[in-house]
Amino acid sequence: MLLSSADSKREGFSSGLAVFFATLGSAVGLGNIWKFPYLTGANGGGAFLVIYFICIALVGIPVMTGEFIIGRRGRSNAVGSFRNVTGNPNTPWRFVGIMGVLSAYLIMFFYTDVAGWVYFYFFKAATGQLAGITKDQVEPLFRSVVGAGAKDLKGAMSPLLWQWIVLGLVGTAISMGVRSGIERITKTLMPLLFVLIIMCDVRALTLPGAKEGVAFLFKVDFSKVTASVILSALGLAFFKLSLGMSTMITYGSYFTQDNRMLNTAVRVAASDTLVSMLAGLAIFPTVFSFHMEPSAGPGLLFMTIPLVFSQIPMGSVLLACFFLLTCFAATTAMLSIIEVPIAFMVEELGIKRPKAALVNCLIIALVGATATLSADSTGYLGHVKVLGKSFFDLYDHLSSNILMPIGGLLTALFVGYFIKPATVEEELSNNGTLNNQGLIRCYIFIVRYITPALLLLVFLNTTGIIKI
Ligand code: PHE
């Protein structure tokens, strides 16, 4: 390992608990609220969960652990870690890190926009402005939030402003550093998120007709599980666990030396799935008790949820709680995304952290504005198409469908074939202090033969090279 003297002064997480909450904070995001619960319900409930767990075991946990190994062994940013682990300053593997930095930007361009909508709805809910909202009001409100129909920049100012508010908060938090920023914030927000979500669950599950919503989520139906459902479960596992874009390499570089990394990966994956299920239990019983159709995506979060929550007793308070927990989820995920280019700038380009935070926020605000202005097809830049897609969709497509699966695949190949098995064993057994040799052998087998094959399949399918 190449460790310079500066590395001994490098900041890191202070304990196993801090590692857990930070990593979970990255995994838990908008995906848990608007994607996972619906996909589960619509694709066979309990049967989908079984498939998802298999995907987690064969792809999610192996890639996550692989990224932890590279980060903790390399003790540097995404690019520097590859350099340190290979011992070669010019290793071509460092391009995997560079791809990670690129993906992080692409995701931030649109994620900060959507997070801005969430912040806006929280503000509206907390100030009581969503109380008693009607069916005819939810859609115009959402259209105004996303800047639909904006003829000029002035008409699109509101979503831009909220995106800047999000960036201001995330930028301030991240500039405080790994311990006083990321660690302190995720350690506070993640437990609070659990409290808020359970409050929403209790209310939702005591509504008349709640049973139907629970049945939607958990009823086991294996007939719905097709090849394409399996592939979407794989893709979901990947995005959910923030893999393939060096987030977990960067966070892994801050892990304590005695962290049991396989164990951390399993606990994070399980807790993240638990959050998704708890979110589903807050959403679908409420939706079904008002005889509405379950759905996914922005329509669910910004139209259906305000509508049904505002109709139940105590609904306005709960709606505010619900959007607050969604704000927490999105914010802790964004901290982990932006940390990738920040660590890169600080360590590779020698820029001080506060300045790196500022520069990154400015880049994201500038380029991210193109996503914000094109989120709706009638928005100010909605008509502009690059490679047949709006800016918003382009950033999402390039990162989720192309860069992240390739990044994950290369990570699995790097850990499976390039690093010596003895090194993997050293890292996963914490230099032989853990007695888990059988598990490690099993891990090496999966990461060599199974994970890459499955990731290749996802990539070929999402890019349309093969159609399943
Ligand atoms: N896991 C986050 C979510 O579910 C998204 C994310 C992707 C975060 C990649 C970091 C990196 O919303």
Residues whose N, C-alpha, C, O or C-beta is under 5 A from the ligand:
A	BS01	LIG	S26 A27 V28 G29 L30 G31 N32 F239 K240 L241 S242 L243 T247 A333 I337
